[in-house]
Structures are given as C-alpha cells and as structure tokens.
C-alpha cells in the first residue's frame, strides 16, 4: 500500500506539473500570436515577437508549438486580444500590478477582483499602485559569458541605464521605450542573453514574515491560474 501511495503521489505531482506547463505554454503562445499579428511574422524584423520567442524557448516550449503560434497569426480568427493592466493591493498592503492579454476585459476585471477580495485584497484604479514601481526593460546575461566591465561598456553603449551582477548573471536595466533598441544592440555583440522583457520593478520592497509571504504567494498562484493573466508584479519578494 505504501508503494501504491508513493506512486499515486508521483502521478499527482507529475499531473500537476503537466497542467502548469500546458497553461504556461498557452499563455506564451497567445503572446507570440499577438506579437506576430501586430507586426511581422519574422522575428528578425519584429522585436516583440523575438522577445516572445526567447521567453518561450527559455521555458522549454517546443519549437513546433512556437511555429504553430506564429502561423495562427495569419489565420482569419475572431479572437481580438487586448493588453490591459490592472492594479490593486493584497493583504499587508502589498501592491500588485497584473498584466493581461484578454478578449473580454469585463471577465478579466471580474476574475482578478474576486481573487484579490477573496484573499483580503482589493482591486484599485489605474495609478493606485504603479507609482510604487518603475516600468523598465530587464535583460539578463550569463555571468560566465562576459566580464562585468565588458558587459557594462556594451550595455551603456547600447543605451542602457545600469547593470547589476550576482552569482549567476549580469542584469541590465534600460528605459521601457529603449528596450527593443538596447536589446537589439546587445544581441549583435552578446550571445548568451537568457532573459529579456519589460517589467514593473518596485522602488522599494516590503518586508514580510514567512506566513505573510505564503498568503501573498497563494494570491500569485491563483492569478497565474487565470488564462487572461500574463504577468504579475508585486513589491515584496515571493519565492517561486
């Protein structure tokens, strides 16, 4: 019986992982399709699509899935997705910025409001939380691929504002409006770009106790389960 229970636990865990992977791939596919539809289906001439593909590859999304998502942009479809941002607060006054890609803004707003309210938070007006963040481009490079000073010189020459280095990678920051230009210039000289996207980075982080962090992590998880929610940013640190 113990062996059976162990196997059942493994199957349950794998099933959950497969479900989470499928949901992630669905969201990545939606972004790829929208990026290709708004611009060119050629990533070389479409920076947004190129970034979407890099994110998909970084999440181990199969090439066939990526190709299907690009081709879908050429198919006559009634789906009309819009990028919308929602702002709000969770318990302990943690600020949330929630980015969606949706074909029904009323549904998205309703679902996000329910998740926040159920967990002791509230949905706010646009601007209620974003003033606590900086909207900027973030590009990560493997530390082993280039020295910090060399990365700094290339980044600043490309128009970036700053660079920070930790044990694993160099993290380059730039203005949101300069993101694709900076990224394109970096790609010409640096091969190992492992991540590039536009983020909302908090100006200051709120310090929470572990129990409070667990409450916030649960909200982040529930939001990630919503098909319309693409990204969630908050001003406290929650381990993934």
N, C-alpha and C positions, 0 to 999 in steps of 0.2 A: 504493500500500500504506500509505503514511504517513497519507493521509486516511482510509482504512478503519480503521486502528488508532485514530486520533483519535475517529472516530465510535463505534467499539466501546467506547472508554473513556468517552465521554459516556453511552452507553446503560447501561453497567455502573454508573456513578455514579448516574444517574437511577433505575435499578432498585433500587439500594441505598437511596436516599433514599425511594422509594415504599414499600419494605418497612418502613423505620424509621417512616415516617409511619403506615402501617397498624397497626403494633404499638402505637404511641403512642395512636392513636385507640381501639384495642381496650381498652387499659388505662383510658383516660378514660371510655369507655362503661361499663365494669364499675363504676367508682366512681359514675357518675351513676345507674345502675340500682340499685345497692345503697342509695345515699342516698335515692332515691325510694321504694324498698321499705320502708326503715326508718322513713321519715317520710311526708310528704305529697308528691304529685307536683307540687305548686305551689311553685315556688322562692321565692315571696314569703313563704310560711309555713314553709319548710324551709331553714334557713341552710346546712346541709351540702350540700344539693342546689344551692343558689345558688352556693356556692363552687366546687363541681364543674363547674357550667356555665361559670362565669367562667374557670376554668383551661382548659376545653375551647375556649372562644372565643379565649383568649389563645394557644392552639396552632393556631389557624385551622381548627378542626374544623367541618365544615359543619353548618348548622342542622338539616338532615334527619337527620344522624347523632345529634345531641343528642336530637331528638324521638323517634327510634326507641328510644334507650336509656331514655328516661323511660317510654315505652309498654311496654317489655319488663318493667318492674317490676310491671305489672298482669296479666301473663300467668302462668298457673299453670306454674311451672317447678320442676324438681327441683334446680336449682343452688342451693346454700346456701353463700354466701361468708362467710368469717370474716376479720376483720382480725387479723393476727398480726405480732409484731415479733421479729426475730432480731438478735442482737448477736455481734460477732466481731472478729477482727483480721486485717489483711493483713500483708504484709512491711513491715519498717521500723517495726513496732509501730503502724501506723495503725489507729485504731479505726473500726469500721463499725457503723452501725445501719441495718437493712434492714427496711422495712415492706412487708408483703404483703397481698393480698386473695385468699384461696385457698379452694377447696373440697376440698383434700386437704393437710392440714398435714404429713403424712409425706413427700409428694412435694416440697413446698416446702423442708422442712428438709434433705432429701437433696440436692436440687439446689444449694442455697446452700452446704452443706458441701463438696460436690465442687468448686465454683468456687473457694472460698477455699483449700481444701487444694491444689488443682492449681497455684495461684499463690503458694504459700508462706505461706498464712494458716491460720486455724483458726476454727471456729465456737465461740462461748463460751456460757455460761449467761446468762439474763436478769439484767441488772445488771452484767455484766462490763465493758461499755463505756458504758452510758448515764450513769454517774456523771461521765463526761468531757464531757457535753453538757447543755444547758438546753433543755427542751421548751417552746416558746413560739409564740405567734401572730406572724406576719410579714405586714405589709400594705405594699404599695408604691404610691406615688402619683407621677404625673408631676410633675417639678420645675417645669415651666412652667405648671402649672395652679393653683398656690397658693404663696404665700411661706412660707418655713420657719417663721417665728414664728406665722403664722396656722395652719399645719398642726399645729404643736406645741400651740397652745391648744386646737384642736378635738380632737386626739388625747388629750391629758391629760384634757380634759373628758369624753371618752367612756370613760375608764378605762385608757388605755394607760400603759405604764411609761416609754418612752423613744422618741426619734426620732433618726435619723441621716440626713444628706443628702450625696449625692455629686453628680457632674456631671449625672446623668440623672434621679434620683428621690429622693423622701423615703421612708425605710424606717421604719415604725412597728412597735414591739415591744409585746407585751402578754402577760399570763399565758395559758397554754393554756386554762384554764377561763373566761377572759373573752373569748376570741377572737371568738365569734359576736356577743356583745353589743357589743363595740367596733366590729367590722366593720359591724354594722347601724347604729350611731350615725354612723359615718363616712360611710356611703352616703347618709345623709339630707342631708349638707352638702357632700360632695365627689364630683364626677362621675368624675374620671379615676383610678379605682383600677385599676391594671394587673395586680396580683397580690395574692392573699390566701390564706394556707394556714398550717397548723400544721407547724412544722419542729423538727428537732433541731439546734440551733446549738452548735458546740464552744465550750467555755470557753476553750480555748487551741488554736492551730494549730501543727502540727508542720511545721518547715521541711525540705523535701526537695530533693535535686538533680534536674535535669531527667530523668535516666534513671530515677530512682526514681519520679518523678511519672508517667512513661509507664507504668511497671509497675502503679501504682495505677489509672491511667485505663483500662487494659485490663481490670482486675477490674470496675470500674464498668460498662464496656460489656457485659461478659459477664453481669453481673447484670441489666442493663436488657433483655437479650435473653430473659430468663426471663419467661414470661407472668404468673406469680404476683407478681413483684416490682413494686411500685408506685413506691416511692421509696427512694433510698439516700443516707445522710448519712455524712460522714466528717470527721475532724479534720485534714485537710490540704487545700490548695486545688488543684483539678484543673480546668484549662480544659476547657469542653465543646466 
